[in-house]
Amino acid sequence: MEKNERLVSLDVFRGITIAGMILVNNPGTWSDVYPALRHAVWNGCTPTDLVFPFFLFIVGVAITLSLSKRKEKGDNQNKLILNIIRRSIILFLLGLILNGFPEFNLSEIRIPGVLQRIAVVYLFTSIIFLKSSLKTLVSLSIIFLLLYWILMTVIPVPGIGNANLEPETNFAAWLDNLLLGGHLWSYSKVWDPEGILSTLPALSTSLIGILTGIWLKSKNDMVTKTVWLFVYGIVLMFAGYVIDGWFPINKSLWTSSYVLYTGGLALNFLAICYWFIDVKKYTWWIKPFKVYGMNAITVYFLSGIVGRLLYQIKITTELGEITIKEFLFNNLFLTWLAPINASLLWAIVYVLIWLGLMCILYAKRIFIKV
């Protein structure tokens, strides 16, 4: 890949991932959702559990592609780091706005979140990339996973006892309660899937992406790059599957096995996209995903805001007061579909509506960057 050439497959991969995020976050009703579109209850991995690590992997690849040239040219790193910090703060604040909307109850607002984790991971892994050699990047990605494994499975939990991996009594949950008590995920109250300690292995997810970006920028031919993306991906998946026996694959805890397993899948998925799009030039199908991928954070944030508004706006009917979402869902979807299919179709239509809106921005060449 030429240094000034855009990796189209990465934009498409990002677009597929964001579309997946919006799809799983916006069912017609949470009472009726296909199992594949739900997170695993605790241990295990569903297709939905792949979405967030895929995005952090993509963040890592993008860091390499965007910062490599500046790093090689010897650009002022202090200015680069200030820009990285600025972008991270904006992302974090957008996450807080999304969590607090529309009440903004500061005494209970959830501090962790998806955008917040992206912000923190982007901040640290960007700086690590700028300051580190290839050997250090590999070492740190392994060290973070081993350190987290030890903290979660060896260190006793203060006030509770032996190390454990139960939802409310593990070391990560204890730390979240200690530092963020009252500002955690509303569905659990006592632990958070994007909590403080589990951000440590999430750094490794992004570092896998950074290492992938370095490989894609190498001087090897495109076929060789594709083959080794698959090989590395299979190795990581196998490692994650093996480690699952001691440190179970778990999205909520972002376990080390989960990082390796999902990182391997991300490598394989990118390899497929890279082969068909950048190597074979089969691009007739990519436009919708490219549209999503070019304004990924924008569409994620706005779709989240509107999704919350649909629960806040209420109307009065013969049956009483209901939300505008419930009214639309009941009258446009439930009248002719089984509940679970109506719920899925609502989510698909929601994705398509946002695709249409993003197409307008794409046609006008408006790409909103944080």
C-alpha positions as a Markdown table, in Angstrom:
| # | Residue | x | y | z |
|---|---|---|---|---|
| 1 | Met | 0.0 | 0.0 | 0.0 |
| 2 | Glu | 1.3 | 3.4 | -0.9 |
| 3 | Lys | 1.7 | 5.8 | 1.9 |
| 4 | Asn | -0.7 | 8.3 | 0.5 |
| 5 | Glu | -3.3 | 5.7 | -0.6 |
| 6 | Arg | -6.4 | 5.4 | 1.5 |
| 7 | Leu | -7.2 | 1.9 | 2.7 |
| 8 | Val | -10.8 | 1.6 | 1.4 |
| 9 | Ser | -11.3 | -1.7 | 3.0 |
| 10 | Leu | -10.8 | -0.1 | 6.5 |
| 11 | Asp | -13.5 | 2.5 | 5.8 |
| 12 | Val | -15.8 | -0.3 | 4.7 |
| 13 | Phe | -14.9 | -2.4 | 7.8 |
| 14 | Arg | -15.6 | 0.7 | 10.0 |
| 15 | Gly | -18.9 | 1.3 | 8.3 |
| 16 | Ile | -20.0 | -2.3 | 8.7 |
| 17 | Thr | -19.1 | -2.1 | 12.4 |
| 18 | Ile | -20.9 | 1.1 | 13.0 |
| 19 | Ala | -24.0 | -0.1 | 11.2 |
| 20 | Gly | -23.8 | -3.2 | 13.5 |
| 21 | Met | -23.6 | -1.0 | 16.6 |
| 22 | Ile | -26.7 | 0.9 | 15.6 |
| 23 | Leu | -28.5 | -2.3 | 14.7 |
| 24 | Val | -28.0 | -4.0 | 18.0 |
| 25 | Asn | -28.5 | -0.9 | 20.1 |
| 26 | Asn | -32.0 | -0.1 | 18.6 |
| 27 | Pro | -34.4 | -3.0 | 18.5 |
| 28 | Gly | -38.1 | -2.3 | 18.3 |
| 29 | Thr | -38.4 | -3.8 | 21.8 |
| 30 | Trp | -35.8 | -5.3 | 24.1 |
| 31 | Ser | -38.4 | -7.9 | 25.0 |
| 32 | Asp | -38.0 | -9.6 | 21.6 |
| 33 | Val | -34.5 | -9.8 | 20.2 |
| 34 | Tyr | -32.8 | -12.6 | 18.4 |
| 35 | Pro | -30.0 | -14.2 | 20.5 |
| 36 | Ala | -27.4 | -13.3 | 18.0 |
| 37 | Leu | -28.3 | -9.6 | 18.5 |
| 38 | Arg | -27.8 | -9.7 | 22.2 |
| 39 | His | -24.7 | -9.7 | 24.3 |
| 40 | Ala | -23.7 | -13.0 | 26.0 |
| 41 | Val | -25.3 | -13.0 | 29.4 |
| 42 | Trp | -21.8 | -13.4 | 31.0 |
| 43 | Asn | -19.1 | -15.8 | 29.6 |
| 44 | Gly | -19.2 | -16.5 | 25.9 |
| 45 | Cys | -19.3 | -14.5 | 22.7 |
| 46 | Thr | -22.2 | -13.7 | 20.4 |
| 47 | Pro | -21.9 | -11.8 | 17.1 |
| 48 | Thr | -23.0 | -8.7 | 19.0 |
| 49 | Asp | -20.0 | -9.0 | 21.3 |
| 50 | Leu | -17.7 | -8.6 | 18.3 |
| 51 | Val | -18.8 | -5.1 | 17.4 |
| 52 | Phe | -17.0 | -3.0 | 20.0 |
| 53 | Pro | -13.6 | -4.8 | 19.9 |
| 54 | Phe | -13.8 | -4.6 | 16.1 |
| 55 | Phe | -14.1 | -0.8 | 16.4 |
| 56 | Leu | -11.2 | -0.5 | 18.8 |
| 57 | Phe | -9.1 | -2.7 | 16.4 |
| 58 | Ile | -10.0 | -0.4 | 13.6 |
| 59 | Val | -9.0 | 2.6 | 15.7 |
| 60 | Gly | -5.6 | 1.0 | 16.1 |
| 61 | Val | -5.1 | 0.4 | 12.3 |
| 62 | Ala | -6.2 | 4.0 | 11.7 |
| 63 | Ile | -3.7 | 5.3 | 14.2 |
| 64 | Thr | -0.9 | 3.7 | 12.3 |
| 65 | Leu | -2.1 | 4.9 | 8.9 |
| 66 | Ser | -2.6 | 8.5 | 10.1 |
| 67 | Leu | 0.4 | 9.0 | 12.3 |
| 68 | Ser | 3.1 | 6.9 | 10.6 |
| 69 | Lys | 4.0 | 9.5 | 8.0 |
| 70 | Arg | 4.3 | 12.2 | 10.7 |
| 71 | Lys | 6.3 | 10.0 | 12.9 |
| 72 | Glu | 8.7 | 9.1 | 10.1 |
| 73 | Lys | 9.1 | 12.8 | 9.1 |
| 74 | Gly | 10.0 | 13.7 | 12.6 |
| 75 | Asp | 7.1 | 16.1 | 13.1 |
| 76 | Asn | 6.9 | 17.9 | 16.4 |
| 77 | Gln | 5.5 | 15.2 | 18.7 |
| 78 | Asn | 4.4 | 17.6 | 21.3 |
| 79 | Lys | 2.0 | 19.2 | 18.8 |
| 80 | Leu | 0.8 | 15.8 | 17.7 |
| 81 | Ile | 0.2 | 14.7 | 21.3 |
| 82 | Leu | -1.7 | 17.9 | 22.1 |
| 83 | Asn | -4.0 | 17.2 | 19.1 |
| 84 | Ile | -4.4 | 13.6 | 20.3 |
| 85 | Ile | -5.4 | 14.9 | 23.8 |
| 86 | Arg | -7.8 | 17.4 | 22.2 |
| 87 | Arg | -9.6 | 14.7 | 20.2 |
| 88 | Ser | -9.7 | 12.4 | 23.2 |
| 89 | Ile | -11.3 | 15.0 | 25.4 |
| 90 | Ile | -14.0 | 15.8 | 22.7 |
| 91 | Leu | -14.8 | 12.1 | 22.3 |
| 92 | Phe | -15.0 | 11.6 | 26.1 |
| 93 | Leu | -17.3 | 14.6 | 26.4 |
| 94 | Leu | -19.5 | 13.4 | 23.6 |
| 95 | Gly | -19.9 | 10.1 | 25.5 |
| 96 | Leu | -20.9 | 12.0 | 28.7 |
| 97 | Ile | -23.5 | 14.0 | 26.7 |
| 98 | Leu | -24.9 | 10.7 | 25.2 |
| 99 | Asn | -25.0 | 9.1 | 28.7 |
| 100 | Gly | -26.7 | 12.2 | 30.3 |
| 101 | Phe | -29.1 | 13.1 | 27.6 |
| 102 | Pro | -31.7 | 14.5 | 28.2 |
| 103 | Glu | -31.8 | 14.9 | 32.0 |
| 104 | Phe | -28.1 | 15.5 | 32.6 |
| 105 | Asn | -28.4 | 14.4 | 36.2 |
| 106 | Leu | -24.8 | 15.0 | 37.3 |
| 107 | Ser | -25.2 | 13.2 | 40.6 |
| 108 | Glu | -25.9 | 9.9 | 38.7 |
| 109 | Ile | -24.6 | 10.3 | 35.2 |
| 110 | Arg | -22.7 | 7.3 | 34.0 |
| 111 | Ile | -19.1 | 8.2 | 33.5 |
| 112 | Pro | -17.8 | 5.1 | 31.6 |
| 113 | Gly | -19.2 | 4.4 | 28.1 |
| 114 | Val | -18.5 | 3.3 | 24.6 |
| 115 | Leu | -17.2 | 6.7 | 23.4 |
| 116 | Gln | -15.3 | 7.2 | 26.7 |
| 117 | Arg | -13.5 | 4.0 | 26.2 |
| 118 | Ile | -12.7 | 4.8 | 22.6 |
| 119 | Ala | -11.3 | 8.2 | 23.8 |
| 120 | Val | -9.1 | 6.7 | 26.5 |
| 121 | Val | -7.8 | 3.9 | 24.3 |
| 122 | Tyr | -7.1 | 6.3 | 21.4 |
| 123 | Leu | -5.2 | 8.6 | 23.8 |
| 124 | Phe | -2.9 | 6.0 | 25.3 |
| 125 | Thr | -2.3 | 3.9 | 22.2 |
| 126 | Ser | -1.6 | 6.9 | 20.0 |
| 127 | Ile | 1.0 | 8.1 | 22.4 |
| 128 | Ile | 2.4 | 4.6 | 22.8 |
| 129 | Phe | 2.7 | 4.3 | 19.0 |
| 130 | Leu | 4.5 | 7.6 | 18.7 |
| 131 | Lys | 7.0 | 6.9 | 21.4 |
| 132 | Ser | 7.6 | 3.1 | 20.9 |
| 133 | Ser | 9.5 | 0.8 | 18.6 |
| 134 | Leu | 7.8 | -2.3 | 17.0 |
| 135 | Lys | 9.3 | -4.5 | 19.7 |
| 136 | Thr | 7.9 | -2.3 | 22.5 |
| 137 | Leu | 4.4 | -2.3 | 20.9 |
| 138 | Val | 4.4 | -6.1 | 20.8 |
| 139 | Ser | 5.7 | -6.4 | 24.3 |
| 140 | Leu | 3.2 | -3.9 | 25.7 |
| 141 | Ser | 0.3 | -5.6 | 24.0 |
| 142 | Ile | 1.3 | -8.9 | 25.8 |
| 143 | Ile | 2.1 | -7.2 | 29.1 |
| 144 | Phe | -1.3 | -5.6 | 29.4 |
| 145 | Leu | -3.0 | -8.9 | 28.9 |
| 146 | Leu | -0.9 | -10.8 | 31.4 |
| 147 | Leu | -1.1 | -8.0 | 34.0 |
| 148 | Tyr | -4.9 | -8.0 | 33.7 |
| 149 | Trp | -5.1 | -11.7 | 33.9 |
| 150 | Ile | -3.1 | -11.7 | 37.1 |
| 151 | Leu | -5.1 | -8.8 | 38.6 |
| 152 | Met | -8.4 | -10.6 | 37.9 |
| 153 | Thr | -7.5 | -14.2 | 38.8 |
| 154 | Val | -4.8 | -14.0 | 41.5 |
| 155 | Ile | -5.1 | -10.8 | 43.5 |
| 156 | Pro | -7.7 | -11.1 | 46.4 |
| 157 | Val | -10.6 | -8.7 | 46.2 |
| 158 | Pro | -10.6 | -6.2 | 49.2 |
| 159 | Gly | -13.5 | -6.8 | 51.5 |
| 160 | Ile | -14.7 | -9.9 | 49.5 |
| 161 | Gly | -12.0 | -12.5 | 49.5 |
| 162 | Asn | -10.4 | -14.7 | 46.9 |
| 163 | Ala | -10.1 | -13.5 | 43.3 |
| 164 | Asn | -13.2 | -14.4 | 41.3 |
| 165 | Leu | -14.9 | -13.6 | 38.0 |
| 166 | Glu | -18.5 | -13.1 | 39.2 |
| 167 | Pro | -20.3 | -9.9 | 38.0 |
| 168 | Glu | -20.5 | -8.1 | 41.3 |
| 169 | Thr | -17.5 | -9.4 | 43.2 |
| 170 | Asn | -14.6 | -9.4 | 40.8 |
| 171 | Phe | -11.6 | -7.0 | 41.2 |
| 172 | Ala | -12.7 | -4.8 | 38.3 |
| 173 | Ala | -16.2 | -4.3 | 39.8 |
| 174 | Trp | -14.6 | -3.5 | 43.2 |
| 175 | Leu | -12.4 | -0.8 | 41.6 |
| 176 | Asp | -15.3 | 0.7 | 39.7 |
| 177 | Asn | -17.4 | 0.9 | 42.8 |
| 178 | Leu | -14.5 | 2.4 | 44.8 |
| 179 | Leu | -13.8 | 5.1 | 42.2 |
| 180 | Leu | -17.0 | 5.6 | 40.3 |
| 181 | Gly | -19.7 | 4.5 | 42.8 |
| 182 | Gly | -23.1 | 6.0 | 41.7 |
| 183 | His | -21.8 | 6.7 | 38.2 |
| 184 | Leu | -21.9 | 3.2 | 36.7 |
| 185 | Trp | -24.1 | 1.4 | 34.2 |
| 186 | Ser | -27.7 | 1.9 | 35.2 |
| 187 | Tyr | -28.6 | -1.8 | 34.5 |
| 188 | Ser | -26.1 | -3.1 | 36.9 |
| 189 | Lys | -25.4 | -0.2 | 39.4 |
| 190 | Val | -22.4 | -2.1 | 40.8 |
| 191 | Trp | -20.2 | -2.8 | 37.8 |
| 192 | Asp | -19.7 | -1.4 | 34.3 |
| 193 | Pro | -18.8 | -3.2 | 31.0 |
| 194 | Glu | -16.7 | -0.2 | 30.1 |
| 195 | Gly | -15.1 | 0.2 | 33.5 |
| 196 | Ile | -11.7 | 1.4 | 34.6 |
| 197 | Leu | -9.6 | -1.7 | 34.9 |
| 198 | Ser | -11.0 | -3.5 | 31.9 |
| 199 | Thr | -9.7 | -0.6 | 29.8 |
| 200 | Leu | -6.2 | -2.1 | 30.3 |
| 201 | Pro | -6.8 | -5.1 | 28.0 |
| 202 | Ala | -8.8 | -2.9 | 25.7 |
| 203 | Leu | -5.5 | -1.1 | 25.0 |
| 204 | Ser | -4.2 | -4.4 | 23.7 |
| 205 | Thr | -7.2 | -4.7 | 21.3 |
| 206 | Ser | -6.1 | -1.4 | 19.8 |
| 207 | Leu | -2.4 | -2.3 | 19.8 |
| 208 | Ile | -3.3 | -5.4 | 17.7 |
| 209 | Gly | -4.8 | -3.0 | 15.3 |
| 210 | Ile | -1.7 | -0.8 | 15.3 |
| 211 | Leu | 0.5 | -3.8 | 14.6 |
| 212 | Thr | -1.9 | -4.8 | 11.8 |
| 213 | Gly | -1.5 | -1.3 | 10.3 |
| 214 | Ile | 2.3 | -1.6 | 10.4 |
| 215 | Trp | 2.0 | -4.9 | 8.6 |
| 216 | Leu | -0.3 | -3.3 | 5.9 |
| 217 | Lys | 2.2 | -0.5 | 5.4 |
| 218 | Ser | 5.1 | -2.9 | 4.9 |
| 219 | Lys | 6.7 | -3.4 | 1.5 |
| 220 | Asn | 5.3 | -6.9 | 1.1 |
| 221 | Asp | 3.0 | -7.6 | -1.9 |
| 222 | Met | -0.7 | -7.5 | -1.3 |
| 223 | Val | -1.2 | -11.3 | -1.6 |
| 224 | Thr | 1.4 | -11.9 | 1.1 |
| 225 | Lys | -0.2 | -9.3 | 3.3 |
| 226 | Thr | -3.6 | -11.0 | 2.9 |
| 227 | Val | -2.3 | -14.5 | 3.6 |
| 228 | Trp | -0.5 | -13.4 | 6.8 |
| 229 | Leu | -3.5 | -11.4 | 8.0 |
| 230 | Phe | -5.4 | -14.7 | 8.0 |
| 231 | Val | -2.5 | -16.6 | 9.6 |
| 232 | Tyr | -2.1 | -14.1 | 12.4 |
| 233 | Gly | -5.9 | -14.0 | 12.9 |
| 234 | Ile | -6.2 | -17.8 | 13.2 |
| 235 | Val | -3.3 | -17.9 | 15.7 |
| 236 | Leu | -4.9 | -15.2 | 17.9 |
| 237 | Met | -8.3 | -16.9 | 17.7 |
| 238 | Phe | -6.8 | -20.2 | 18.7 |
| 239 | Ala | -4.8 | -18.6 | 21.6 |
| 240 | Gly | -8.0 | -17.0 | 22.8 |
| 241 | Tyr | -9.9 | -20.2 | 22.6 |
| 242 | Val | -7.2 | -22.1 | 24.6 |
| 243 | Ile | -6.9 | -19.4 | 27.3 |
| 244 | Asp | -10.7 | -19.5 | 27.6 |
| 245 | Gly | -10.2 | -22.6 | 29.8 |
| 246 | Trp | -8.5 | -20.5 | 32.5 |
| 247 | Phe | -9.7 | -17.0 | 31.8 |
| 248 | Pro | -13.1 | -17.2 | 30.1 |
| 249 | Ile | -14.0 | -15.2 | 27.0 |
| 250 | Asn | -16.1 | -12.4 | 28.5 |
| 251 | Lys | -17.0 | -9.1 | 26.9 |
| 252 | Ser | -18.2 | -7.4 | 30.1 |
| 253 | Leu | -14.8 | -8.1 | 31.7 |
| 254 | Trp | -12.9 | -7.6 | 28.4 |
| 255 | Thr | -10.8 | -10.7 | 29.4 |
| 256 | Ser | -7.5 | -11.4 | 27.8 |
| 257 | Ser | -9.0 | -14.4 | 26.0 |
| 258 | Tyr | -11.7 | -12.2 | 24.7 |
| 259 | Val | -9.0 | -9.7 | 23.3 |
| 260 | Leu | -7.2 | -12.5 | 21.5 |
| 261 | Tyr | -10.3 | -14.2 | 20.2 |
| 262 | Thr | -12.0 | -11.1 | 18.9 |
| 263 | Gly | -8.6 | -9.6 | 17.7 |
| 264 | Gly | -8.2 | -12.8 | 15.6 |
| 265 | Leu | -11.7 | -12.5 | 14.1 |
| 266 | Ala | -11.0 | -8.8 | 13.4 |
| 267 | Leu | -7.9 | -9.7 | 11.5 |
| 268 | Asn | -9.7 | -12.3 | 9.5 |
| 269 | Phe | -12.6 | -9.9 | 8.7 |
| 270 | Leu | -10.2 | -7.2 | 7.6 |
| 271 | Ala | -8.3 | -9.7 | 5.5 |
| 272 | Ile | -11.5 | -10.6 | 3.7 |
| 273 | Cys | -12.4 | -6.9 | 3.1 |
| 274 | Tyr | -8.8 | -6.2 | 2.0 |
| 275 | Trp | -8.7 | -9.0 | -0.4 |
| 276 | Phe | -12.0 | -8.3 | -2.1 |
| 277 | Ile | -11.8 | -4.5 | -2.0 |
| 278 | Asp | -8.2 | -3.4 | -2.2 |
| 279 | Val | -6.7 | -6.4 | -4.0 |
| 280 | Lys | -9.4 | -7.7 | -6.3 |
| 281 | Lys | -11.2 | -4.4 | -6.6 |
| 282 | Tyr | -14.7 | -5.9 | -6.1 |
| 283 | Thr | -16.2 | -2.6 | -5.0 |
| 284 | Trp | -19.8 | -2.6 | -6.4 |
| 285 | Trp | -21.2 | -3.4 | -3.0 |
| 286 | Ile | -19.3 | -1.1 | -0.7 |
| 287 | Lys | -21.0 | 2.3 | -1.0 |
| 288 | Pro | -23.4 | 2.0 | 1.9 |
| 289 | Phe | -20.7 | 0.9 | 4.3 |
| 290 | Lys | -18.3 | 3.5 | 3.0 |
| 291 | Val | -20.9 | 6.1 | 3.7 |
| 292 | Tyr | -21.2 | 4.9 | 7.2 |
| 293 | Gly | -17.5 | 4.5 | 7.7 |
| 294 | Met | -16.6 | 8.1 | 6.6 |
| 295 | Asn | -18.9 | 9.6 | 9.3 |
| 296 | Ala | -18.7 | 6.8 | 11.9 |
| 297 | Ile | -18.6 | 8.8 | 15.2 |
| 298 | Thr | -21.1 | 11.3 | 13.9 |
| 299 | Val | -23.8 | 8.7 | 13.0 |
| 300 | Tyr | -23.2 | 6.7 | 16.2 |
| 301 | Phe | -23.6 | 9.8 | 18.4 |
| 302 | Leu | -26.7 | 11.3 | 16.5 |
| 303 | Ser | -28.4 | 7.9 | 16.3 |
| 304 | Gly | -28.0 | 7.5 | 20.0 |
| 305 | Ile | -29.4 | 10.9 | 20.7 |
| 306 | Val | -32.4 | 10.3 | 18.5 |
| 307 | Gly | -32.9 | 6.8 | 19.9 |
| 308 | Arg | -33.2 | 8.3 | 23.4 |
| 309 | Leu | -35.6 | 11.0 | 22.1 |
| 310 | Leu | -37.9 | 8.3 | 20.8 |
| 311 | Tyr | -38.3 | 7.1 | 24.4 |
| 312 | Gln | -38.8 | 10.7 | 25.8 |
| 313 | Ile | -41.4 | 12.1 | 23.5 |
| 314 | Lys | -44.8 | 10.9 | 24.5 |
| 315 | Ile | -48.3 | 11.0 | 23.0 |
| 316 | Thr | -51.8 | 10.4 | 24.3 |
| 317 | Thr | -53.8 | 7.6 | 22.8 |
| 318 | Glu | -57.0 | 5.8 | 23.6 |
| 319 | Leu | -55.0 | 3.4 | 25.7 |
| 320 | Gly | -53.2 | 6.1 | 27.6 |
| 321 | Glu | -49.9 | 7.9 | 27.3 |
| 322 | Ile | -47.1 | 6.0 | 25.4 |
| 323 | Thr | -43.8 | 6.9 | 23.9 |
| 324 | Ile | -43.6 | 7.9 | 20.3 |
| 325 | Lys | -41.4 | 4.8 | 19.7 |
| 326 | Glu | -44.0 | 2.5 | 21.1 |
| 327 | Phe | -46.7 | 4.1 | 19.1 |
| 328 | Leu | -44.8 | 3.8 | 15.8 |
| 329 | Phe | -43.6 | 0.3 | 16.6 |
| 330 | Asn | -47.0 | -0.9 | 17.5 |
| 331 | Asn | -48.8 | 0.6 | 14.5 |
| 332 | Leu | -46.2 | 0.2 | 11.7 |
| 333 | Phe | -44.5 | -3.1 | 12.6 |
| 334 | Leu | -46.4 | -5.2 | 15.2 |
| 335 | Thr | -49.6 | -5.1 | 13.2 |
| 336 | Trp | -48.3 | -7.5 | 10.5 |
| 337 | Leu | -45.2 | -9.2 | 12.0 |
| 338 | Ala | -44.4 | -11.5 | 14.9 |
| 339 | Pro | -42.9 | -9.5 | 17.7 |
| 340 | Ile | -39.3 | -10.7 | 17.3 |
| 341 | Asn | -39.4 | -10.0 | 13.5 |
| 342 | Ala | -41.0 | -6.6 | 14.0 |
| 343 | Ser | -38.3 | -5.8 | 16.5 |
| 344 | Leu | -35.6 | -6.7 | 14.0 |
| 345 | Leu | -37.2 | -4.9 | 11.1 |
| 346 | Trp | -37.5 | -1.7 | 13.3 |
| 347 | Ala | -33.7 | -1.9 | 13.8 |
| 348 | Ile | -33.0 | -2.5 | 10.1 |
| 349 | Val | -35.2 | 0.5 | 9.1 |
| 350 | Tyr | -33.5 | 2.6 | 11.7 |
| 351 | Val | -30.1 | 1.7 | 10.2 |
| 352 | Leu | -31.4 | 2.5 | 6.7 |
| 353 | Ile | -32.8 | 5.9 | 7.8 |
| 354 | Trp | -29.4 | 6.9 | 9.1 |
| 355 | Leu | -27.8 | 5.6 | 6.0 |
| 356 | Gly | -30.0 | 8.0 | 4.0 |
| 357 | Leu | -29.0 | 10.9 | 6.2 |
| 358 | Met | -25.3 | 10.0 | 6.0 |
| 359 | Cys | -25.6 | 9.7 | 2.2 |
| 360 | Ile | -26.6 | 13.4 | 2.1 |
| 361 | Leu | -23.4 | 14.3 | 4.0 |
| 362 | Tyr | -21.4 | 12.0 | 1.8 |
| 363 | Ala | -22.8 | 13.5 | -1.4 |
| 364 | Lys | -21.8 | 17.0 | -0.2 |
| 365 | Arg | -18.4 | 15.7 | 0.9 |
| 366 | Ile | -19.1 | 16.6 | 4.5 |
| 367 | Phe | -17.0 | 14.4 | 6.8 |
| 368 | Ile | -17.2 | 15.4 | 10.4 |
| 369 | Lys | -14.0 | 14.6 | 12.2 |
| 370 | Val | -13.5 | 14.8 | 16.0 |
